[in-house]
């Protein structure tokens, strides 16, 4: 059984993003999120748990943002 993603965003929000953003805009959003995550993850004032949370949240969102593939 697949483990449920605790950071899962609503399917309605994902669908809205996919319908609204062009491929280029989606790629830009992904790059911006990766930069944000790198910047935030490196901040010394965050605890290890907070850093892990930031990383997990960003990875989850990026994985969900990818459009589903058939087969």
C-alpha positions in Angstrom: 0.0 0.0 0.0 1.3 3.4 -1.0 2.2 5.8 1.9 0.0 8.9 2.0 1.8 12.2 1.4 1.2 14.4 4.5 1.9 17.5 2.4 -0.5 16.6 -0.4 -2.2 19.7 -1.9 -5.7 19.6 -3.2 -6.4 18.1 -6.6 -8.5 21.2 -7.4 -5.5 23.5 -6.9 -3.2 21.2 -9.0 -5.7 21.1 -11.8 -6.1 24.9 -11.7 -2.3 25.3 -11.9 -2.0 22.9 -14.8 -4.8 24.6 -16.7 -3.5 28.1 -16.0 0.2 27.9 -16.4 2.0 27.3 -19.7 4.9 24.8 -19.8 7.4 27.6 -19.6 5.6 29.1 -16.6 5.5 25.7 -14.8 9.2 25.3 -15.4 9.9 28.7 -14.0 7.8 28.0 -11.0 9.7 24.7 -10.4 13.0 26.6 -10.7 11.8 29.3 -8.3 10.7 26.7 -5.8 14.0 24.9 -6.0 15.9 28.2 -5.4 13.6 29.1 -2.5 14.1 25.7 -1.0 17.9 25.9 -1.3 17.9 29.3 0.3 15.5 28.4 3.1 17.1 25.0 3.8 20.5 26.7 4.3 19.3 29.2 6.9 21.2 28.6 10.2 18.3 29.8 12.3 16.2 26.8 11.3 16.4 23.6 13.3 17.1 20.3 11.6 13.4 19.4 11.8 12.4 22.7 10.2 14.9 22.2 7.4 13.6 18.6 6.8 10.0 20.0 6.7 10.9 22.7 4.2 12.7 20.1 2.0 9.8 17.6 2.3 7.2 20.2 1.5 9.0 21.5 -1.6 9.7 18.0 -2.9 6.1 17.0 -2.4 4.8 20.0 -4.2 7.2 19.6 -7.1 6.3 15.9 -7.5 2.6 16.8 -7.5 3.1 19.6 -9.9 4.3 17.3 -12.6 1.5 16.4 -14.9 0.4 12.8 -14.8 1.7 10.5 -17.5 -0.3 7.7 -19.1 1.6 4.4 -18.9 
